[in-house]
């Protein structure tokens, strides 16, 4: 387990909102080349660490605004999961805690984990995140949605049962000439 904690001199909402801007991660996370959010729950990562380039996908399994974001890798060989939590200390300070489980793939990654290289990287990334947030008077964006674990039961009184899946994207308009039997839209 890799853990890190940092105190950020900024209000909870700004700190949380900035963390939800995953595509900004390369600006403060060492070795992260790019992050592309493909939908509310899924991210595509490209990293380059110690000459090893890797692409992998993660899934947000639980997200509560101003409280926590939990994720896991999906597919591929890389295996990790983690949670970042946000705790208001006062009106102008927020504690950010990160905990990650990483399963190294090869001997070099096992050695890096054992020697504390991964812990050092997490600590450095948290320091750079702190600087990134504190150097701005507002987050670069924010997403306030709630994502529940698959199969979770709603607790808002909306009724028991799993959270329904997202609706499918709209179908593209038909190509070709219009059907004369169909009225115009």
Buried (B, 14 or more C-beta within 10 A) or exposed (E): EBEBEBEBEBBBBBBBBBBBBBEBBBEBBBEBBEBEBEEEBBBBBBBEBEEEEBEBBBBBBBBBBBEBBBBBBBEEEBBBBBBBBBBBEEEEBBBBBBBBEBEBBEEEBEEBBEEEBBBBBBBBBBEBBBEBBEEEEEBBEBBEEEBBEEEEEEEEEEEEEEBEEEEEEEEEEEEEEEEEEEEEE
